[in-house]
């Protein structure tokens, strides 16, 4: 399938006639293009009045290719036929170049034109496009295409430099203007073909011949290179070409398409694959239409609960001029927010922030991304609630599918000891490109020489991070339970994926429910449970089996370590259960939500147990339920293997370019042996 490449229009702020004088100096050779070894004129024709000048050249090109490839092809050089049609009356130059070498195997065609700028006739605009069609080439078509594109893109950027070089050369010679063509009364026309003089007339059709190709160059979508430099930054020829190609493909289907900034973001997200970028963009456009996202900034009003309890705001700009959004995630009561307003409202709020970010960057030249600063002070197990992780997964999917490449850098500060565990649980659904943009600072490392001031001016560092700049974020604490409108059961009911993670248990007075798990040294046992009805006593115990029932190697390991615990006899003679920490045996009341973890120091079997301790007489319970001696709770248990947990740190060091020194020292022993949090 032929590949088409369209370059942005290039503008020269010089008149057409002067540009033509500079252009002619490129021939027969050009020292600024070493690969251009020379050219010979094979055909030349002028009209009687001198308005139209057609010239054909055979150009010799040295293609940069591996020696073995050249030997296999039997050619050290390639030849192109270039046909130039200059119409001084219309002030246009049309250039068509095709390959002569291997023309039966490869079809290359480049079309260019020079003409006055439509908004200023004293400026000149240059358009350029090319097609490449590899029919067959000794079974190495892909390699030939790569070599051809590399050579093409290498010389594209030089085009403007060459013209400007000869413009300056003319200026040094005292030539800064060139007269426009004026029709003479009578001029004898001559032509030469292969060195033989001929006399002929040039009919009126010759005027149209010079402009015919130029008219064919008119494409559906135009883009100015000066606009790209001013608004999109310094792009390679391939990137510039990809923007135009994607725009043209989108124009085939849609009358109105997103601007170049959006096109560039989607191209970057798909590594400049035109078709994949187009597919992604079309899906995003459909999503925006379905949810009326284009009017989101105008009509969306966040619920008061979100306004009060989501600690985030826009805060000045970073050193590159990107807007900065600060989220104090460690102080965000994600569970309270979800039970207060639900997932939909929180997602809409996140979309609102993304739309704000895009709107802010539109007014800043060459800035298409914004910076996210995440403060993890206060991060705890409540943030790792399984429904919250599921919501975060969906948020991430929506953002990456519809707001790709909007983040320039993510600064994560005050990462606590819990961070490696948190990273293990969430890293799987964060895009690799996004992970590379994350810079993690443990503790106070963000204040060091290589800290966040490398990205944010010292005078703009917020006050809560030790800076002098006031930050408009109010910490309102956890969401009060009386603002809850959604129960955990309702959240699980609407999420089939979470149902499989949670188990619902109802017990009579005095009954106990046990779950046993096997864990190795350095593993992490995590639990999450909600007391739906009644009261519960929760304990975590280590189960030691009798010698006859126990793995001998495991027993030997324990004895060698000299580990002993006060024991309580089990109803069964086959084992004894030892509570890992008497201080954590606690009763949880109705409505309590508990997240906890235990770092395993002794390999073996652990028992998580819940006992119904509901008193015989109980006041009116949370939510207005009828008092009962039954207890109901939902629980979820995860065992994170040592390789996964330790791997979370190694993944940080390999993915992040600025992991702080103390951050590298994180390991499984950094996590407390018992960590539990209850929210009431």
C-alpha positions in Angstrom: 0.0 0.0 0.0 1.5 3.4 -1.0 2.6 5.5 2.0 1.9 9.3 1.8 3.8 12.0 3.6 2.5 15.5 3.8 4.8 18.2 5.3 3.6 21.5 6.9 3.6 24.6 4.7 6.9 26.5 5.0 6.8 30.3 4.9 9.7 32.5 3.6 9.3 36.2 4.4 10.8 37.1 1.1 9.2 37.7 -2.3 8.8 34.9 -4.8 11.3 36.3 -7.3 14.1 36.5 -4.7 13.3 32.9 -3.5 13.7 31.7 -7.1 17.1 33.3 -7.4 18.2 31.5 -4.3 16.6 28.2 -5.4 18.5 28.2 -8.8 21.8 28.4 -6.9 21.2 24.8 -5.6 22.1 23.5 -9.1 24.0 21.6 -10.5 25.4 20.7 -7.1 24.7 21.8 -3.5 27.5 21.7 -0.9 24.9 21.8 1.9 23.5 18.4 0.8 26.5 16.0 0.6 24.2 13.2 -0.6 23.3 15.3 -3.7 26.3 14.4 -5.9 25.2 16.4 -9.0 22.7 16.9 -11.8 22.5 17.2 -15.5 19.9 19.0 -17.6 18.1 16.6 -19.9 15.4 18.9 -21.2 14.7 22.6 -21.1 12.0 24.7 -22.7 11.1 28.4 -22.5 8.1 30.2 -23.8 8.6 33.1 -26.3 7.7 35.7 -23.7 9.9 34.1 -21.0 7.0 33.6 -18.6 7.2 29.8 -18.6 10.4 27.9 -18.1 10.3 24.1 -17.9 13.5 22.2 -17.1 14.1 18.5 -16.4 17.2 17.3 -14.6 18.7 13.9 -13.9 20.0 14.0 -10.2 22.5 11.6 -8.7 21.9 10.7 -5.0 24.2 8.8 -2.6 21.8 6.9 -0.4 23.0 6.1 3.1 22.6 2.4 3.2 24.5 -0.7 4.5 27.3 -1.8 2.2 25.9 -5.3 1.9 22.5 -3.9 0.9 24.1 -1.8 -1.8 26.1 -4.8 -3.1 23.0 -7.0 -3.1 21.1 -4.4 -5.1 24.0 -3.8 -7.4 23.8 0.0 -7.1 26.0 2.5 -5.2 23.9 5.5 -6.2 20.3 6.2 -7.2 19.0 8.5 -9.9 16.0 10.8 -9.7 14.2 12.7 -12.5 13.2 16.2 -11.4 10.9 18.3 -13.5 10.5 22.0 -12.6 7.8 24.1 -14.2 8.2 27.8 -13.5 5.4 30.3 -14.3 6.7 33.8 -13.8 3.3 35.3 -14.8 1.5 33.4 -12.1 4.5 33.5 -9.8 4.5 29.7 -9.2 7.1 26.9 -9.3 5.9 23.3 -9.5 8.4 20.5 -8.8 7.8 16.9 -9.5 10.6 14.3 -8.7 10.4 10.6 -9.4 12.9 7.8 -9.0 14.6 6.3 -12.1 16.6 3.7 -10.3 14.6 0.5 -9.3 11.5 2.2 -10.8 10.0 -1.3 -11.5 10.3 -2.2 -7.8 9.9 1.1 -6.0 7.7 4.1 -6.9 8.8 7.3 -5.3 7.1 10.6 -6.1 7.7 14.0 -4.5 5.6 17.1 -5.4 6.5 20.6 -4.2 5.5 24.1 -5.0 6.5 27.7 -4.3 3.9 30.5 -4.6 3.0 33.8 -3.0 1.6 33.6 0.5 -2.2 34.1 0.3 -2.2 36.7 3.0 1.0 38.6 2.0 2.1 38.6 -1.7 5.6 39.7 -0.6 6.1 36.4 1.2 6.5 32.9 -0.3 4.9 29.7 0.8 6.4 26.3 0.1 4.3 23.0 0.1 5.7 19.5 0.0 4.4 16.0 -0.1 5.7 12.6 -1.2 4.4 9.0 -1.8 6.4 5.8 -1.4 5.2 2.5 -2.9 7.4 -0.5 -2.5 6.2 -3.2 -5.0 8.9 -5.7 -4.3 12.5 -5.5 -3.3 14.3 -8.8 -2.8 12.3 -9.6 0.3 13.7 -6.7 2.3 10.9 -4.2 1.7 10.6 -3.1 5.3 14.3 -2.3 5.6 14.2 -0.4 2.3 11.3 1.7 3.5 13.1 2.6 6.8 16.2 3.6 4.9 14.2 5.7 2.4 12.3 7.5 5.2 15.5 8.1 7.2 17.1 9.7 4.2 14.0 11.7 3.3 13.5 13.1 6.8 17.2 13.8 7.2 17.2 16.2 4.3 13.7 17.8 4.8 14.9 20.1 7.6 17.8 21.2 5.5 15.5 22.6 2.8 14.7 25.9 4.6 18.3 26.3 5.8 19.6 26.0 2.2 17.2 28.6 0.8 18.1 31.0 3.7 21.8 30.3 3.1 21.5 31.4 -0.5 19.3 34.4 0.4 22.1 35.5 2.8 24.7 34.9 0.1 22.7 37.1 -2.3 22.5 39.8 0.4 26.3 39.7 0.8 26.5 40.3 -3.0 24.2 43.3 -2.6 21.1 41.6 -4.0 18.1 42.0 -1.7 15.3 42.5 -4.2 14.3 40.9 -7.6 12.0 42.5 -10.2 8.7 40.8 -11.1 8.3 39.5 -14.6 6.9 42.0 -17.1 5.5 40.8 -20.4 7.8 42.0 -23.3 6.5 43.1 -26.7 8.1 40.2 -28.6 10.6 37.6 -27.5 12.0 34.8 -29.6 11.7 31.5 -27.7 14.2 28.8 -27.8 14.5 25.4 -26.3 17.3 22.9 -26.0 16.9 19.1 -25.7 19.9 16.9 -25.1 22.1 19.9 -26.1 20.3 20.5 -29.4 18.8 24.0 -29.9 15.2 24.0 -31.1 12.7 26.8 -31.8 9.1 26.5 -30.9 6.2 28.5 -29.7 4.7 28.2 -26.3 0.9 28.2 -26.4 -1.4 29.4 -23.7 -1.7 25.9 -22.5 1.9 26.2 -21.3 0.8 28.6 -18.6 -1.7 26.1 -17.3 0.9 23.4 -17.5 3.0 25.1 -14.9 0.1 25.6 -12.6 -1.6 22.3 -13.1 0.6 20.4 -10.7 0.4 23.2 -8.3 -3.3 23.0 -8.2 -3.0 19.3 -7.6 -1.0 20.0 -4.5 -4.0 21.6 -2.9 -4.9 19.3 -0.1 -7.8 19.1 2.3 -5.7 20.1 5.3 -3.0 22.8 5.6 -0.6 23.5 8.4 2.1 26.2 8.6 5.5 25.3 10.0 5.7 28.6 11.7 2.4 27.8 13.5 3.9 24.4 14.6 7.1 26.1 16.0 5.0 28.7 17.8 2.3 26.5 19.3 3.5 22.9 19.3 7.2 23.3 19.8 10.2 21.7 18.0 9.0 18.6 16.1 10.8 16.3 13.8 9.7 16.1 10.1 8.1 12.8 10.8 6.1 14.2 13.6 5.0 17.2 11.6 4.0 14.9 8.7 2.1 12.6 11.0 -0.1 15.5 12.3 -1.1 16.4 8.7 -1.7 12.8 7.7 -3.9 12.1 10.8 -5.8 15.4 10.1 -6.4 14.4 6.5 -7.6 10.9 7.5 -10.0 12.4 10.1 -11.3 14.9 7.5 -12.4 12.0 5.4 -14.9 11.1 8.0 -15.6 14.2 10.1 -16.3 17.8 9.0 -15.0 19.2 12.3 -11.9 17.6 13.9 -9.9 18.4 17.1 -7.0 20.9 16.8 -3.4 20.1 16.2 -2.5 19.9 19.9 -5.0 17.1 20.4 -3.9 15.3 17.3 -0.3 15.5 18.5 -1.2 14.0 21.9 -3.0 11.0 20.4 -0.2 10.5 18.0 2.3 10.4 20.8 0.1 8.0 22.8 0.3 5.5 19.8 3.9 6.1 18.9 2.9 8.1 15.8 1.0 5.2 14.2 -1.6 7.0 12.1 -4.3 4.3 12.0 -4.0 3.4 15.7 -4.1 7.1 16.6 -7.1 7.6 14.4 -8.9 4.7 16.0 -8.2 5.9 19.5 -9.2 9.5 18.6 -12.5 8.4 17.0 -13.4 6.4 20.1 -12.6 9.4 22.3 -14.7 11.8 20.2 -17.6 9.4 20.5 -17.1 9.2 24.3 -17.0 13.0 24.5 -20.2 13.3 22.6 -22.0 10.6 24.6 -21.2 12.3 27.9 -21.3 15.9 26.7 -17.7 16.5 27.7 -17.3 19.6 25.5 -19.8 21.4 27.8 -18.4 20.0 31.0 -16.5 23.1 32.1 -19.6 25.3 31.5 -22.2 23.2 33.2 -20.6 20.9 35.7 -20.8 21.9 39.4 -19.1 19.6 41.9 -21.2 18.5 44.9 -20.5 20.4 48.1 -19.0 17.3 49.7 -16.4 17.0 46.9 -15.6 20.7 47.1 -15.0 20.4 50.9 -13.3 17.0 51.2 -11.2 16.7 48.1 -8.0 18.5 48.9 -6.7 19.8 45.6 -6.3 23.0 43.6 -4.3 24.6 40.7 -1.2 26.3 41.9 0.9 28.5 39.7 3.3 27.0 37.0 6.5 24.9 36.9 9.8 26.1 35.5 8.7 25.0 32.0 5.6 27.1 32.2 3.2 24.1 32.7 0.2 24.7 35.0 0.6 22.8 38.3 -2.3 20.9 40.0 -1.7 19.8 43.6 -3.6 16.8 45.1 -3.0 16.1 48.8 -3.9 12.4 48.3 -2.8 11.4 51.8 -5.5 13.5 53.2 -8.2 12.3 50.8 -10.9 10.2 52.4 -11.5 8.1 49.3 -13.8 5.7 51.1 -15.9 8.5 52.6 -16.1 10.3 49.2 -17.3 7.1 47.5 -19.9 6.4 50.1 -21.0 10.0 50.2 -21.4 10.9 46.5 -20.6 7.8 44.6 -18.1 7.0 41.8 -19.9 8.9 39.0 -19.6 12.3 40.8 -16.0 11.7 41.6 -15.2 10.8 38.0 -17.0 13.9 36.8 -14.9 16.0 39.1 -11.7 14.4 37.8 -12.8 15.1 34.2 -13.5 18.7 35.2 -9.8 19.0 36.4 -8.5 17.5 33.1 -10.6 19.9 31.1 -9.3 22.8 33.1 -5.8 21.6 32.5 -6.4 21.5 28.7 -8.0 24.9 28.8 -5.1 26.4 30.7 -2.5 25.0 28.3 -4.3 26.4 25.3 -3.3 29.9 26.1 0.4 29.0 26.6 2.6 28.7 23.5 4.4 25.4 23.1 2.8 24.0 26.3 0.5 21.1 25.8 0.8 19.3 29.2 0.4 20.1 32.9 2.2 19.0 36.0 0.6 16.9 38.8 2.1 17.2 42.3 0.8 14.5 44.7 1.4 14.8 48.4 1.3 11.4 50.2 1.6 12.7 53.7 -1.0 10.7 55.7 -1.3 7.9 53.2 -2.7 4.8 55.0 -4.4 1.5 54.4 -7.8 3.3 54.0 -6.5 4.5 50.6 -6.0 0.8 49.6 -9.6 -0.1 50.1 -10.4 -2.6 47.3 -13.4 -0.7 45.9 -11.3 2.5 45.8 -8.6 0.6 43.8 -11.2 -0.6 41.4 -12.5 3.0 40.9 -8.9 4.2 40.4 -8.4 1.5 37.7 -11.5 2.9 35.9 -10.4 6.5 36.3 -7.0 5.6 34.9 -8.5 3.8 31.9 -10.7 6.8 31.1 -7.9 9.3 31.4 -5.4 7.3 29.3 -8.0 6.6 26.6 -9.3 10.2 26.4 -6.6 12.5 27.8 -3.4 10.9 26.6 -0.1 12.7 27.0 -1.7 15.6 29.0 0.7 15.0 32.0 4.2 16.4 31.6 5.5 15.2 35.0 4.1 13.7 38.1 5.9 14.7 41.4 5.1 12.4 44.3 6.3 13.8 47.6 6.4 12.6 51.2 6.0 9.0 50.2 5.7 7.0 53.4 6.8 3.5 54.3 3.5 2.2 53.1 4.2 3.4 49.6 5.9 0.2 48.2 2.8 -1.7 49.2 0.5 0.9 47.6 2.6 0.9 44.5 2.4 -2.9 44.2 -1.4 -2.7 44.3 -1.9 0.0 41.7 1.1 -0.1 39.3 -0.5 -2.8 37.1 -3.1 -0.5 35.7 -0.9 2.6 35.2 0.5 3.0 31.7 4.2 2.6 31.3 4.5 6.0 29.7 2.8 7.5 32.7 5.1 5.6 35.1 8.1 7.0 33.4 6.9 10.5 34.1 6.6 9.9 37.9 9.3 11.2 40.2 9.0 9.8 43.8 10.5 11.5 46.9 10.4 9.6 50.2 10.2 11.5 53.4 11.7 15.0 53.1 13.9 14.1 50.1 11.9 16.6 48.0 13.8 19.4 49.8 17.3 18.1 48.7 19.4 19.6 45.9 17.8 17.2 43.4 14.3 17.8 44.8 11.2 19.3 43.4 12.8 22.8 43.1 14.4 21.4 39.9 10.9 21.5 38.4 9.2 24.2 40.5 10.6 27.7 41.4 11.5 27.9 45.0 9.2 30.9 45.5 6.3 28.8 44.1 6.8 25.8 46.4 3.6 25.5 48.6 3.8 26.4 52.2 2.8 22.9 53.4 6.0 21.6 51.8 8.2 24.1 53.5 8.0 26.8 50.8 6.8 30.4 51.2 3.9 30.3 48.7 0.4 30.1 50.2 -1.6 27.2 48.8 -5.4 27.4 48.7 -6.1 23.9 50.0 -8.2 23.3 53.2 -7.9 20.0 54.9 -11.4 19.1 56.2 -10.5 15.6 57.5 -12.6 12.4 57.0 -16.1 12.6 55.6 -18.5 12.3 58.5 -20.6 9.1 58.5 -23.8 11.0 58.7 -23.0 12.2 55.1 -22.8 8.7 53.8 -25.6 7.9 51.3 -24.2 4.6 49.9 -23.3 1.5 51.8 -20.4 -0.8 51.1 -23.0 -3.5 50.2 -24.5 -1.1 47.5 -21.0 -0.5 46.1 -20.3 -4.2 45.8 -23.8 -4.8 44.4 -23.0 -2.5 41.5 -19.6 -4.0 40.8 -19.4 -7.6 39.8 -15.6 -7.6 39.9 -15.6 -6.7 43.6 -18.2 -9.3 44.5 -15.6 -12.0 43.8 -13.2 -10.3 46.2 -15.5 -10.0 49.1 -17.2 -12.6 51.2 -20.5 -12.0 53.1 -20.8 -13.7 56.5 -23.6 -13.8 59.1 -23.0 -15.3 62.5 -25.1 -16.0 65.6 -24.2 -14.7 69.0 -20.9 -16.3 70.1 -20.1 -17.9 66.8 -16.7 -17.5 65.1 -15.6 -17.3 61.5 -12.0 -18.3 60.6 -9.9 -18.0 57.4 -6.5 -19.6 57.2 -3.7 -18.4 54.9 -0.2 -19.7 54.2 2.5 -17.1 54.0 6.3 -17.1 53.5 8.8 -14.8 55.2 8.6 -11.2 54.0 5.1 -11.8 52.7 2.4 -9.3 53.5 -1.1 -10.3 54.7 -3.7 -7.6 54.1 -7.4 -7.6 55.2 -10.3 -5.3 54.6 -13.7 -5.8 56.3 -16.8 -3.8 57.1 -19.1 -4.5 60.1 -22.6 -4.4 58.5 -24.6 -5.6 61.6 -23.7 -6.2 65.2 -20.3 -6.2 66.9 -17.2 -8.2 66.0 -13.9 -9.1 67.7 -11.1 -9.6 65.2 -7.8 -11.4 65.9 -4.8 -12.6 63.8 -3.1 -15.7 65.0 -0.2 -17.9 64.1 -1.2 -21.6 63.9 1.4 -24.2 65.0 0.6 -27.8 64.2 1.7 -30.7 66.2 5.0 -32.4 65.2 3.2 -35.2 63.4 1.2 -32.9 61.3 3.8 -30.2 60.7 6.3 -29.9 57.9 9.7 -30.9 59.5 11.7 -28.3 57.7 9.3 -25.6 58.8 9.6 -26.6 62.4 13.3 -26.6 62.2 13.4 -23.1 60.7 11.2 -21.9 63.6 13.2 -23.6 66.3 16.5 -22.3 64.8 15.1 -18.8 64.9 14.3 -19.2 68.6 10.8 -17.7 68.1 8.4 -18.3 71.0 4.9 -16.9 71.7 2.5 -17.3 74.5 0.0 -19.9 73.3 -3.6 -20.8 73.9 -4.9 -24.3 73.5 -7.0 -25.0 70.5 -10.1 -27.1 70.6 -8.2 -29.5 68.4 -5.2 -31.4 69.7 -3.6 -31.1 66.3 -2.5 -27.4 66.6 -2.3 -24.3 68.8 -3.1 -20.8 67.8 -0.9 -17.9 69.1 -2.2 -14.4 68.7 0.4 -12.3 67.0 -0.1 -9.2 69.1 -2.4 -9.2 72.2 -2.6 -5.4 71.9 -4.6 -5.5 68.6 -7.5 -7.6 69.8 -10.3 -5.1 69.5 -14.0 -5.0 69.1 -15.5 -3.3 66.0 -19.0 -1.9 66.0 -21.6 -1.7 63.4 -20.6 0.6 60.5 -16.8 0.3 61.2 -14.6 -0.2 58.2 -11.2 -1.7 58.9 -8.1 -2.1 56.7 -5.0 -3.8 58.0 -1.8 -5.6 57.1 0.7 -7.9 58.8 4.4 -8.3 57.7 5.3 -12.0 58.0 8.4 -12.8 60.0 7.7 -16.4 60.6 6.6 -18.7 57.7 3.6 -20.9 58.2 -0.2 -20.8 58.6 -2.0 -17.7 59.9 -5.6 -17.5 61.1 -7.8 -14.4 60.7 -10.9 -14.8 62.9 -14.0 -12.8 63.7 -16.2 -13.5 66.7 -19.7 -12.2 67.1 -19.6 -10.2 70.4 -22.9 -8.4 69.9 -24.3 -7.6 73.4 -27.7 -8.9 74.4 -29.2 -5.5 74.4 -28.1 -2.9 71.9 -29.1 0.6 71.1 -30.6 1.6 67.7 -27.8 0.7 65.2 -26.2 2.7 62.5 -28.5 3.2 59.5 -31.7 2.7 61.5 -31.5 -1.2 61.4 -33.4 -3.2 64.1 -31.1 -4.3 67.0 -30.1 -7.9 66.7 -27.7 -10.4 68.3 -26.7 -11.6 64.8 -23.5 -10.1 63.3 -22.9 -9.6 59.5 -19.7 -8.5 57.9 -18.0 -8.4 54.5 -14.3 -9.2 54.2 -11.5 -9.5 51.7 -8.0 -11.0 52.3 -4.9 -10.7 50.1 -1.5 -12.2 50.6 1.2 -10.3 48.7 4.1 -12.6 47.9 7.7 -11.4 48.8 8.7 -11.3 45.1 5.8 -9.1 44.3 6.2 -6.8 47.3 10.0 -6.4 46.9 9.5 -6.1 43.2 7.5 -3.0 43.8 10.7 -1.2 44.8 12.7 -2.5 42.0 10.0 -1.4 39.5 10.3 2.1 41.0 14.1 2.2 40.5 13.8 1.0 36.9 10.9 3.2 35.9 11.5 6.4 37.7 14.4 8.7 36.9 14.5 10.5 40.2 13.8 8.1 43.0 15.3 9.6 46.2 18.1 8.0 48.2 16.0 7.0 51.2 13.3 5.9 48.8 15.7 3.3 47.4 16.2 1.9 50.8 12.6 0.9 51.1 12.0 -2.8 51.6 9.6 -5.1 53.2 11.0 -4.6 56.6 10.1 -0.9 56.4 6.5 -1.9 56.9 5.3 -2.3 60.5 4.7 -5.8 61.6 1.1 -4.9 62.2 -0.7 -2.0 60.7 -4.4 -1.6 61.1 -6.8 1.3 60.6 -10.5 1.6 61.5 -12.8 4.3 60.3 -15.9 5.0 62.2 
